[in-house]
Amino acid sequence: MVSRENRVILGSLLLVPLVFAGVAVAELWLGIPFGAYSLLAFLTFAGVAVALPQLYLAKTDTEVDPHSRMRAAVLATVIFAAVFADTSDPLQRRLVIGTAGAAFLGLVGYECYTGFRDSGTDTPLAREYE
């Protein structure tokens, strides 16, 4: 029997060709070549194929720690950004790296927030407000 996690990941991987088919149709209608926009390819691969199922499973799956799933999504986003930023023009390179940087900073902020929240209330600042 296929687990729910595998079905979600397989479903997202099957969604990638549908996204590419939609892009191909839009390419024919609008006349804009898909290969000229590495940002769209980055968002398709990193977003639809990797980050989206991990974030969905982080929200709904109770077997695996959500922090692990979020870390995996951000790590995959940063790795895909390194790959796709190398092949793009300067503006798209900045957008790809900026997207990955924002994901990384969001993860760091979330980790700091949860670490502070989990540390308890035994701090001088917390004692001051009791």
ABEGO torsion letter per residue (X at the ends): XBBAAAAAAAAAAAAAAAAAAAAAAAAAAAGBBAAABAAAAAAAAAAAAAAAAAAAAAAABAABBAAAAAAAAAAAAAAAAAAAAAABBAAAAAAAAAAAAAAAAAAAAAAAAAAAAAAEABBAAAAAAX
